[in-house]
């Protein structure tokens, strides 16, 4: 049985996050998306932890559900912790996901963090001076059942491999705990194929989650497990990650991520890895350092060629969110009323967004939503789209219909 999971996003108590990110809304949007397992998020925050305890009940060992509708969406206790520290004479900023098996363990970890002077009330994703090594010492001393997974590992500013603040290897970052790092999260600007080029990831899981800051963005990346949802327990997810028993991941087009290419947004400079090798990493306009993009950083660390695929790796599927497809097909903004209305109608008609994007016959979609929407979904499934890569904090843009196709369609309309 396939279980779609999104185990990294944030609550309303994190900075720059929608106030709609509360448990009832999260559960309803997960249902609409077709996601069966989501993160509680931000359990280090005292006020959010209180809300979690008030609104969730145990549905299995270490797995929870909302007290009210919908009750078939399960929650896992995961959070993100920011570490800003010096190691080896260099400053580092690394974000890690922490998975906990129950509320008792969560409370003990929080107590330990307070002992280190961490201000848990300041943000749902707390900032600490703990190194990744010290975080492992703290978490694993509380419970060996916890998992620590480096988050969005290629983001330049806050990640394991980040060009501005990271390390060149898991061993360098985690040292004696490196063998207990069983997986990494790809982040929006990379996909599994890019990570397959890194040798030290061969024996580690490559998983994907949304890091969403609003309900609509939940599930823009996800991991699919082959697990019996009716008997789900925390240990099932932990074991699946440790043993790389993942059916497949659902991926954002990495070019659409906001750090895919090297660049400087203030000067509107954007460079591919090939251009960066030739031109360097200094902005030709202002003379400041460019933000080195994920693609170039992968090239720096990879020992394998583009296109390399190791044996026995799970597959992955590249998708464009349904709202973006509807926006382009209907010629309206993503947040417009017409797109929202059509999105709600289609997800009610066909069960969920992921069913529409992955399973429903385009002919059936055409009957309900029109030929252009069906064509858009078909093009996304085939990878027949154009993406202008993102850079230095600017999201890339997806075009399902290229300029030539749009011009031909206009001509046909006129005819």
Secondary structure as UniProt FT lines:
FT   STRAND          2..6
FT   TURN            12..13
FT   TURN            15..16
FT   TURN            19..20
FT   HELIX           23..33
FT   STRAND          37..39
FT   TURN            43..44
FT   HELIX           46..55
FT   STRAND          56..60
FT   TURN            61..62
FT   STRAND          63..66
FT   STRAND          74..87
FT   TURN            88..89
FT   STRAND          90..100
FT   HELIX           103..115
FT   TURN            116..117
FT   TURN            120..121
FT   STRAND          127..128
FT   HELIX           132..142
FT   TURN            144..145
FT   STRAND          147..150
FT   TURN            153..154
FT   TURN            163..165
FT   HELIX           170..174
FT   HELIX           175..180
FT   STRAND          183..185
FT   TURN            188..189
FT   HELIX           192..196
FT   HELIX           199..201
FT   TURN            202..203
FT   STRAND          205..207
FT   HELIX           215..217
FT   TURN            218..219
FT   STRAND          222..226
FT   HELIX           229..231
FT   HELIX           234..242
FT   TURN            243..244
FT   STRAND          248..252
FT   HELIX           254..256
FT   TURN            258..259
FT   STRAND          261..264
FT   HELIX           265..267
FT   STRAND          269..271
FT   HELIX           273..279
FT   TURN            284..286
FT   HELIX           294..301
FT   TURN            306..307
FT   TURN            311..312
FT   STRAND          315..319
FT   HELIX           322..330
FT   TURN            334..335
FT   HELIX           337..349
FT   HELIX           353..358
FT   HELIX           362..369
FT   HELIX           371..382
FT   STRAND          386..388
FT   TURN            392..393
FT   STRAND          397..399
FT   HELIX           403..414
//
